[in-house]
Amino acid sequence: MNNPRPEKSAPRGQLFVIAAPSGAGKTSLVKALLARRPQLRLSVSHTTRAPRPNELEGREYFFVPVEEFRELVARRAFLEHAQVFDNHYGTGRAAVEADLANGRSVILEIDWQGARQVRASLPKCVSIFILPPSRGALEKRLRERKTESDAAIARRLSDAVGDMAHWKEFDYAVVNDDFARALEELSCIVDSQGGQLRADRPALTPLLAQLLA
C-alpha cells in the first residue's frame, strides 16, 4: 500500500517594509500598489494619535489610548514600535507572522525607526524608501493636506531631513516625482525586478546632496 504524499506547505509570504519622510507620497503609492496587486496584504498598525477625517478604526489604524499601547509594548505584542513626533505607532506581531506563514505577502507602511527594528527581527524582509524629488515638493505636499499648522509643517520639514539621512539602510529607493513612474518602480520591486532601483545606486547621489543639505 502506497503511503499518501505529504501535503506541500504554501511558500512563505514576503514582507515588504516601505518608509518615507512625511509628505513624500508613501500612503498614496501604497494604496495604488494594493489596487494593482490585490494579493498583497497591508498590515494595519496601532497608533495613539487621533483619527484624521475619513479615517476608520481597523482600516487606516487601530486607534488606542497611550496606556493600552504601553501594555501592548510590555507584552511584546509589537513587531516594531516607535514614537513619531508626539504619537506612538506599532505593528502587531501575531497578525503579520500569521499572514507570512500562510503564504500571504505583507506590506508594512512605517517609519525608518520601525523598519530598522523589523530588519533586525525579520532580516529577509525587503525594505523600500520613498524619496521626494525636492524639498520644495515635500513642503507643497504637506501644505496641500491642510491638516496641520505652519509650525507643525515646519517641524515635519526639519525632521524629514533626519529621516532621509537613513535612506541607505534600505534595499531599494524610489523617487516619487512622477506618480505613475514611481508606482511602476514600486511594482517592479514587489515583482523581484527592481535591481536597477537599489538604494545605493550612484544616480541618487545628486538628489540626496540637495535633500540633505
N, C-alpha and C positions, 0 to 999 in steps of 0.2 A: 504494500500500500504506500503510495507516494505521500510524503509529508506536504501539507499546504505551504505555499511560498509565503514568507512573512510579508506583510504589507509594507510598502515603502513609505517612509515618513515624508511629509512635504518639505521641500527645501526651505531652509531658514530664510525669513524675510530680511531685507536690507534696511538699515537705519540711515536716514539722511538728516543731517543736522544743518539747518540754514540759519545764519545770523547776519546782522547788518546794523549800521548805525540808524538811529531813529530818523525816519524821513527818506530812506533810500528806496522805498517801494517794496520791501520784503513781503508784507502781507498781501498786497495786490498780486505779486508774482506767484506766491504760494497758492492763492485762490485759483488763479488761471491754470497753474500746473495741475492742481487737483481736478479741475474740469477736464483737462486734456488727458490725464492719467487717472481715471476713476478707481483703479485698483489700489492706488496709494491711500494710506490712512493718515489723517492728521491727528497727532496727539494733542489733546486738549489740556492745557496747563491750569494749575491753580494760581490765583493771584489775590492779593489783599487790596488792590486798587478798586475804586468804584467803577461800575459798568459805564461805558460811553453810550450815547444814544444809539439805538438799534442793535446793541449787543445783547445776546441772550445767554442765560445760565446754561452751561453744558455745551454750548456751540462755540463761542469765542474762548471762554474761560469758565472754570469753576471759581466763583467769587466767594471767598471765605474771609472771616474775621482774622485779625492778626493772631489772636490766641489759638484758634484752630490750626492755623498754619504752623505755629510753633510746635503744637502737639504732633502734627504730621512729621515735622523735621525730627523730633525726638524719637519717633517710632521708625525712623529711617525709611519712610514711605516714598521718598522722592529719589528719582534717578539723579536729579540735579536740582539745585535751588540757588537763588541769588537775590540780592537786594539791588533794584534798579531805581535810581532816584529815591523816592520815599516809599516805594512799594516793594513787596516780596513776590517772587514768582517761583514756581516749582513744577517739575514734571513727574507725574505719578509713575513709580517704578513697575508696579504689577501689570498695569494695562499695556505698557509698551512691551514688556518682556513676553506677555501672552500673545500679542499680535505677531511678534517676530518668530516665536516658537511655532506658531500655526501657519507660517509661510507668508504672512502679510507684511509688505514693506511699509515703513512708517516715516513720516516727516515730523521732525521737531523744529518748531519755529521759535528760537530762543536767542539769548544774547551771548556774547563771546565768553563770558564767565561760565555760563551754564554749559556751553559747548566744550570748554576745557574739562569740566567735570565728567561729561558724557564720554569724551575720548578716553579718559582715564579708566572708566568702568567698562566701556564697550569699544575697544580700540579698532574694531573692524568697521566702525561706522564711517560713512562718507560725509565730510564736512564741507560746506559751501558758504562763502562770504559774499554778500551783495554790496557793491560799491556804488556810490552816486557818481555822475560824470563830472561834478564840480561842487564846491562849497555853495556857490550861488544857487544851484539847482536844489541842493539839500534844504536851504533856507526857504526857497519858494514852495517846496512841497510841504514843509512844516506849517507855513502860514496858510496854505490852501486848506488845511484841515479845519481851521477856525475853531479849534477846541482848547487852545491854550493862550495865555497872556504873552506879551512881548518878553517879559522876564523869563518865563518858562521856556520859550523858544530859544532865547539867548543861552540859557543853561544847557539845553539839548545840543545846540550847535557846538558849544565848548566841549561837552562830553563826547560828542561824535568824533572829535579828533583822537581822543584816547581810545575809543572803540576801534577806529580804523587802523590804529597802530598795531593791532593784533591780526591783521589780515593774513600774514604769512603762516600763522598757526593752522590755517585751514588747507584742505586738499585742493580746493578749487576757488576761483573768484570770478564773479560775473558782474560786469559794469552795466547798470541799469540806465543807459542813455536812451536808447530806443526800446520801448517796452516789448514789442514783438520779437526783436532780436534777442533781448535778454531772456524772454520766455523760451525761445528756441534753444538757446545755450543751456538753460537750466534743464530742459527736456533731454538734451544730449547727455548731460552728466548723469541724469537718472537712468538713461538707457546705456550707460557704460561706454559712451562715445565722446567723452569730453576731454580727451587727452590734451588738446590744444588750449584748454581753459585752466590749466594748473595755476595755483595762486602764485607760484614763484616764477612765472614767465616774465622775461625781460621787458615785454611790451607794456607792462603795468608800471614800470619804474617812473616815467614822467608824470603820470596821473597821480601816483601816490606822493611824489615830491610836492605836488601842488596841494593835494588834500591835507597833508600832514604839516605843511609849512607853518 
